[in-house]
Amino acid sequence: MKILSKEQIYEGDKLTAQRQNISSTELMERAGTQIFNWMHMRMQGAQVPIHVFCGIGNNGGDGLVLARHLVNHGYNVHTYVVNYSDKRSKDFLINYDRIKQVTKEWPTLMACEEDFPTITPEAIIVDAVFGIGLNRPIADWVKKLFQHFRASKAFTLAIDIPSGLQTDSVPENENDVVWAGYTLSFQSPKLIFFLPETSKYSVQWEVLDIGIDLEYIYKLNTEAELIGKQEVLPIYKPRKRFSHKGSFGHALIVGGSYGKIGSVTLSSKAALVSGVGLVSAYVPKCGYVPLQVALPEAMVITDENENFISNISFDITPSAIGIGIGIGTQDETLLAFENFLRENKAPLVVDADGLNLLSKKPELLALLPKNTVLTPHPKELERLIGEWKDDFDKLNKTKAFSKKHQVIVVVKGANTITVFQDKYYVNTTGNPGLATAGTGDVLTGIITGLITQGYEPLSASVFGVYLHGKAADIILEDFGYQSMIASNVIDAVAEAYIDLFKQPEQPQVSEAEQEES
C-alpha cells in the first residue's frame, strides 16, 4: 500500500473530481458517509452520547456530513463548531446549511474555554477539527479543548488525522495534539502513524476508501510504502521440483566472541530456516564445540584465536555473508574486519558490533559492496548517522546516509522501516515480544539467508523483516510478549512462510441463511 504525502492527497482529490465529474462537495459527502458507515456498522443505533467537534475547514465539513447522517439515523449526537477563525471553506458552509435542515439542534458555536461541554467517560468524541492542511498556529483555547478531550477519558475517533498533528513533523508539545484511540485515514495511512514519537497520537488506524482515482494511485511514485502480505507475495521465489541444496546457496555467518557464541548460533539457524542450502559459521576457537552441538546442520570454521576473531580467512565461496553479531570491537578484530572488507566480493549484511566497528572507523564504509544491508537498532544507527532532532530528521539523515554510501538501512523498531535511496518501506508485522535478546541476530540470519538464495538485497530486506515480524505474531498467543525468546521466533519462520499462502477464512453460513438466500 502506498503512503501518500499531503501534496499527493490534495492532487488526488482534485484529479478525482475532474475525472469522475463530481464536485468537491460530493467528494466530501462520500468521505463523511464512509465514516458514518464505519460507525453505524459497529454501533447499530446504540444511544451512546456522540460529540462531533468540527473545525471550519474541509475536515470540519467531513464532520458535519457525519453528524447529519448520525442525526438522520436517530443517534444521540451533539455537534460543535470550533470557531477558531472567521474564514470558512466553501464545502464547510454548504454542509453547515445542510445539517441545519435536518435538526432543530443546530451545531453549537465554540469560541472559548467557557464553551466546552461536559463529556462523560462513556461518550464518544469525534475529532474533525483540523485535517492534514493545518498551516496556522493553534489558539490556546483550542489546545485546551484537546486537553479536555483527553481528560474526559472518552473514546476519541479522529477523522483522517488527529487534530494538531502534521503529516511531516513532530509536535513540539504533546498537549497541543488530539490523542485518538482510533483514526480513520482517507485512502492512505499517514507516515506519522508508524514513527516512535508520533504513533502514540493514534492507538489504532484504518484506511477508508473514498474513491480516489485508481489510475492516479497506481501510477503514483510515493516516498513510502506500507509492507504487508500482499506486498511480499510477489517477492517470494517458488522452488522448482528438481532443486537441490546447491540451488539455494551457501551462507556464511561471521561473528562471536567468548560468551557470545549464541548470537552466531541464532543467526546461522535463522539463515537455515529461511531456506539456504548450506550454512557455515566463522567463529573464534571457543565457539567450535558449542556450535557443533547446538546446530549440527551448520559447518564451522574457526579463527586461530581462542576468544575473539583476529583474522577472517576461509576457503569457501559464500553466496552472501552476515557479519558482526557478537564479534566484539577489539583492535585486532577491527583490523581483521578491515582486511576482510578489502578482499570481500560477496553480498553483505552487517549487524551489531559490525556496525560499531564501522562507526569506530567510518572510512571503512567506502569498502562496503554496493547495496550492503545494515541492520542497526536506534543506538547503533545514531553512531552511524549522528544525533537527530526528531523521527523525521532521523529518516532524512538515514536517507542521505543510504544515498551517500549506496547501502540499505533497516531501521529496527515497532514498525521497522527499510530505507534505500529516496524510499521508505514500512513493515506492518511484529510486536513487543521481539524486544528481547537475540531477535536482531535472527533477523540478520534471515536476510542473509534470503540474499544467499538469490533475492536482491532490497527485496531480501523487505521480505526478511516481514517474515521475522510475522513469525513473532504467529507465536504471540502461545508465548505472550514477556516470554517470547529469539529461538521461538526461529521456530515460527516456517509458519510465516506457510501463512503467505493461506486464504482468509470464510464466515460460516447456516442452513437457514442458505435457504433465505
N, C-alpha and C positions, 0 to 999 in steps of 0.2 A: 504494500500500500504506500502510495506516495504521500509525503508530508508536505503540504503546500505552504508557501510563505504567505504573509499578509498581502503582498502585492499580487501574487498569483491568484489568491482567492477573489480579490476585487476584480481582476481581469476575467476570471471565470464567471462571476456574476454578470458582468457586462456582456460578455460574449454569449452566454446562455440566453439572456433576454433578447439579444439580436437574433440568434439562430432559431430560437423557439417562438419568436414573435410574441413575446409576453412583456408586460411592464415590470418594473422593479417592485411595484406594489403587489403584483401577482406572485412574484418570486418570494416576497416576504410572507404572503398568505400561505404559500406552500411550506415555508420553513416553520412558521408558527403552528400550522396544522400538524406537521410531523412531530413537533414537541407535544402537542395535545394528545395525539395518538399514542405516543410513548407513555405518557402519564395515565391516560384513560385505560389502556390495556392492563396496567398494574394496579390501578386504584378501583376500577369497576364501580364508580359512583360513591365511594366511601366519603363520608362527610367530615373529613379531616380539614381543619382550617388551612387554607392555602393563601399565602400572602405573596402577591406578584408585584415586585418592585421594578418599575420601568424607568429607564433613562429617557432622554428626549431625542435620541438619535435612532438609528436603524435597529440597534439591539433592543431599545425600548419599544420600537414598533413590533418586533417579534413577540415581546412580552404582552403587548396589547392584543395581538391576534390570539395568543394562547389564552389570555384572560377571557376574551369574548367567547371562545369555544367552551371554556370551563363554565361560564355563566349559562350558556345555551343548553348545557347538559346537566344543569342542576347542582353543580358543585358549590361548596361553601367557600367562595373565593372573595378576596379583598384586594383591590388593585390600587397601586400608589404610583404617582409620577414624581420622580426625584428631580425636582426643578432646579438644576444647578446652573442654568443659563437661560437667556432669553431666546436663543436660537434653537429651532426645531427642524428636524428633517421633514421633507415633504411626505414621505411614507408614514412617518410617525403621526403627523397631523391627520392623514386620511384614516388611519386606524384608531386614532383618538375619537374622531367623529363616529366611527362605526360602533365602538363599544358603548358610546352614549345612547345609541339607538336600541340597544338590547337590554339595558338595565337602568333602573332609576338610581342605583347606587353608582354614581359616576366616580371615576378614579380620584382618589384623594391627592391633592397637591401638597408636596412637602418642600419646605424651604429652610428649615432649621431643626435643631435638635428637639425642640418642643413638639414637633410634629410626629416624632417617632411613635409608632403604635406598640402596644403590648403584644409580645409574641411568646406563646407558651411552648414548652419543650416538645409537645406532641404535634405541633403545627409543621407545615412545610413552607419554606421560603423559596421563592423562585427569583433568582438574581438575573435581571435583564437591564442592569443599569448602564454598564459600559461594555462595548464589544472590542474587537481587535483594532478598531480605529482610534482608540483613546490617544489624544495628542495634546492634552491640556493638563495643567496641574489640577489635582483633585481638591475641592474645597474641604476645609477642616470638618465641617459638619457632615459631609458625605463620608469621610473617613470614619467618623464616629458612628455613622449608620452601619458601616461594615462591621465595626466592633460590636455594635448592638446585635447584629445577626449572630455573631459568634457567641456572645454572652447568653443568648436565648437558649442555646443548645438544641435548637430546632434543626431538622434535616434541611440542608441547603442544596438546591439544584441550580447550577449555573447554565445559562444559555450561551453556547459557543465557547466562552472563556470566562473564568472567574473575573469579576469586575476589578479593575485596578491593575490587572496583570497584563504586561506587554508580551507580544509574541517573540521578542528578540532581546529582552533584557531582564535582569533580576531586580525585583523591587528593593529599594533601599531600606524600607521599613515594612516588616511583615504585617503590621496592623493597618496598613493602607490598602490591603487586598482582601477580597472576599475569600474565605476558606470554605470551599464547596465539598460536600460529601460525594457529589456526582456532577459531571459536566457533560452536556450533550453538545458535541462539536459538529459543526456543519461540514459535511463532505470529506473532511480530513482531520486527523488529530493534529494537535499543535506540538511542536518540538519541546515546549516548556513542560509538557506532561511527563517527560521522561528524564528530566535533569534533577540531580540530588537537591539543589537549592529551591526548585520551584514545583516539584511534583507534589509537595505537601498541600498545595492550594487546591488540588483536586484529587481526592482519595481514589475515585474511580472515574472512568470516562467511557463514552460510547460515541461512535460516529453515526450521524443521521444523514441519510442520502436525501438531498433536496433537489436532485435532478440537474446538477451542473453538467454541462455538455460533455459527454463521454469522450468524444474525439479530442476535445481540448485537453482533458486529463491524460488520455493515452499518449498524446504527443509531447506532453509537458516534461521538461527536464527539471527535476527538483533537487534541491541541495541534500535532502534527507529522505530516506525510505524506511518504512517500518517492516521488519522481517518476521514473518510467521510461516506456518506450514505451506501456504500457497506460494510463497516466495522462494522457499528452499526446494520444493519438489522438482522444479526444472533443473536444479543444480545436480541432483542425485544421478550418479552413474550406475546404471544396471549392469549386472555381471553376465558374462557370456558362459554358456554351458561348459565349454572346454577350457575354462580358465584354470590356472594352477598358481601356486604361491609366488612363482616368479612374475606372474602377471600383475601383482599388486605391490611390487616394490620392496625395498629394504630400507627401513628407518633406522637412524642412529640417534640415540639419546645420550648426550654428553653432560655429565654433572656429578654431583655427590661429593661429599667430604665426610670425615669421621663424624658419626652421629646424624648424618643427613642422607643416608643411602635410601631411606624410604621414599624420598622425593623422586628419585630416578626409577624406583620400582613402580610407583604410581604412574609416572609418565609413560614408562615403557609398556605397562599393561594397558593403559588407555590407548596407546598407539595400536596395540594388537586388536583391541575390541573395536577400534574404528575401522578395521578391515585390512591392515597391511599384511603382506605375505611373510615378511621377516622383520624382526627387531633385534638390534644389537645395542647393548648399553656400554658406554665407555665410562669407567669409574676408577677411583684410586683402589689400591690393592685390598683395602679393608672392606670394600663392597662386594668382592667376588663371591664369598660364601653366602652372605645374605640374599643376593640377587639370584644365585643359582637355586637356592632353597625356596625362596618366596615366589619366583617366577620362572619355572622350568622351561616355559615356551620361549624365553629370551636367551640370546647368546651374550656372553660377557667378555669385554676386552678391558684389561686393567692397565692403568698408568704404572710407571716404575716406582712412584711414590706411594707410601703406605696410607697416608691420612688425607691427602688432598691432591688435586690434579696439578702436575707440574710440566707436562709435555703431552700434547694431544697428537698421537700418532697411531694410525691404523692402516691395515692393508685391504680394506673393503671399499666398495664404491657405493655409498649410500644414495638413495633417491632423494632423500631430504634429511635434514639434521635439526633436532631440537636441542638447544644448548642453554646452560645457565642454572638449571634447577639444582639447588643445594651445593653449588660449586664453590662458594666462598669468594672472598676478594683479596686473598693473599697476593703479594707482589709476584711470586712465581706463577701463580695461576693467571694473573693479568698478562704476564709475558707469554705464557702458553696460549692464552686466548688470542692475543695479538698475532702471534705466529700462525695460529690456526686460520684466522681471518685472511691473512695474506695469501695463504695457499688454497683456501676452500673455494670450490666452484659450485657446490650443491646448494639448492634452495634451503633457506634458513628460517628457523623460528627461535627467537631469543626471549628468555623469560628470567625473572628473579635476579639472581646475582649476575647473570649475563648482562642484564640491563644496568646494574650497578657498576659493573666493570666499564661499560660504555660511558656512563656518567663520570666515572673516575678519570677516563681518558677519552674525551669527546672526539678527538681526531680519528679514533677507530671507526666512527660512524661512516667515514668515507670508504671503508673497506667492506661494508656490508653489500652482499649481492642485491641487485635491483629487486624490489618487491619482497624484501625480507619482512617477516611478520614479527612485530614487537608486542608483547602482551603485559603491559605494566598495570599494577594496582596504583591507586592515587599517589602514594608517596614516591614510587618508582617513576611515575610519569613526571612528577614535579622535579625530580632530579634531572630528567632529560630536557624538559622544556622551560623550566623555571617556574616561579610562583605565578599564580593567576589571580585576577581580581574577583572573578565570579565564573560560573559554569560556561557562559558564552565566551568569555575570554579564554578559558581553558580549551574549548573546542577550536576557537580561531587559532590559538597557538599550536595546537596539535595538528591542525590542517596545514599550517605553514611548515611545521617540522616534517610532516609527511611529504610535502612537495619538495622541500629542500633536499632531503636525504633519499627520496624515492622509496619510502618504506610504507608498510601498512601498520597502523597502530590500533590495537584492540584495547580500548579504554574500558577496563572492567568496572562494573557497578551493578546496581539493581536492574537497570536496563543497559547492558553492555553496548557500547557504540563502537563500531569498527570504522575507522577514519582512513580514507585513502584519497589523496589529492584533494579535490573540492567536494567530496561526497561523504555523507554520514549514513551508516547502516545501523538502525536502532533495533536491537533484539527485543523480542516480547516474551521469551521463556526465562525460567529461573525463579528463584525465591530465596528468602533469607537463610534457608538451610545450607546454602552454598558458602555462607560466611564461616568457614571452618578450615583448618589447616589441610593443605594438600589439594584442594579443589582447583587451584590455579595450575598445579603440576598436571592434573588430569586434563585441563583444557589445552595445555601445551602439547601433551601427547596426542590428543585428538586432532588438533590442527596439523601437527607434524605428520600424523598418520594419513590424513586426507591428501596432503600435498604429495606424500610418498606414493599414493595410489593414482596420481595423475591429475588431481584437481588443481586448477590455477590457485595461486596463493590467496587472492582476494576471495574467491569462491570458497576455498577451504576455511578461511577465517569466518566468513558469514555463516556457513553451514556448520562449522565446528562449534561456534558459540551457541547456535540454535540447539544442536544435539545435546550439548553439555547442559544447557538450561532445561531442556525437555526431560532429560533423564532425571534431573532433580525434581521436576514437577511430578513425574510419574511415581516416584517413591515417597512423595511427601506424606501421603496418607499412612504409609507404613512406619515412617520414622519421625515425622514431625520436623519442625525447624531445629529444635535443640539437639536431637540425637542423630541427625544425618551426618555421615562422615564421607570422606573422599572415596573410599573403597565402595561404598553403597552406590555412588554416582557411576563409577566404572561399570558395576554390575548391571546398571539400568540402561546403558547405552544401547544394548541390543533391543530393548523395548522401545527406545526412542526411534530407532530405525523402523521397527515394525509399525509404530504409530503413524509414520508418514503415509502409509497406505490404507489406514483404517478409514472407513466411511462413517459419517455421523450416524448414530443410532436413530432409527425412525420411530416416532411415537406409536405405541400400541393402540390399535383401533378395535373396539369391542364389536361383537356380532350385531348388537342393536344399532350401533353407529354405522356399520356397514350396510344394514338394511335400509336405514334412513337415507343414506347417500345413493 
